[in-house]
Amino acid sequence: MLEAETLLTTTRSVRRRLDLGRPVEPRLIEESLEVALQAPNGADGQAWRWVVVLDAARRHRIGELYRLANEDFAAGVRARAEAGDLQAARKLASSGVFWEHLGDVPVLVVVCFERQDWFDPASAYARGSTYGSIFPAVWSFQLACRLRGLGSCLVTSQLHYAAEIAELLELPASFEQAAMVAVGHLRGENTFSPAPRRPLGEVLRYDRWS
């Protein structure tokens, strides 16, 4: 087991190192979700629901929708990469894996929540309370996957086609989608380094902004 601080600082969004040809044992997903269910959430409502998509046809359809959702953005990145933009080239090498192959990832976990009567997407309170009760569990799930030798990546572009995915997965009308996590075994060792980040002094404020 990784030490806690190492786990927290080296768990990355994994795309290129996912093994697309190796199935993931459902037991590993279930064990990771058992960890996720211990995450804090508003009023202990536990409104989350997790749809684990293993069926190849459904995964490929979600992959198609994800590609469509990113089509214009991907074209812009490719153009900048071809013009010599190194940052765009790195983004293309990483994000491009999912633009073309998300449907080939062995497991797609669609994260849903039961919509409450007071949920209003225009309300900062409703958004904060709702998503703040979902994403801690998503991160716990990703950390638990890492401990089991799995890589994962949170994606949201498919939400542009949330209605189509809801129909594909036969989601009840009272549930909304919050995100999706792509999961697969890692190619190579389960080792990552901390990512480059802005210095704390650039992002930290005390008492007021200025």
Secondary structure, DSSP 8 states (H G I E B T S, - for coil): ---HHHHHHH--B-STTB-TTS---HHHHHHHHHHHTTS--GGG---EEEEEE--HHHHHHHHHHHHHHTHHHHHHHHHHHHTT-HHHHHHHHHHHHHHHHGGGSSEEEEEEEE--TT--TT-HHHHHHHHTTTHHHHHHHHHHHHHTTEEEEEE-GGGGGHHHHHHHHT--TTEEEEEEEEEEEBSS-S---------HHHH--SSS--
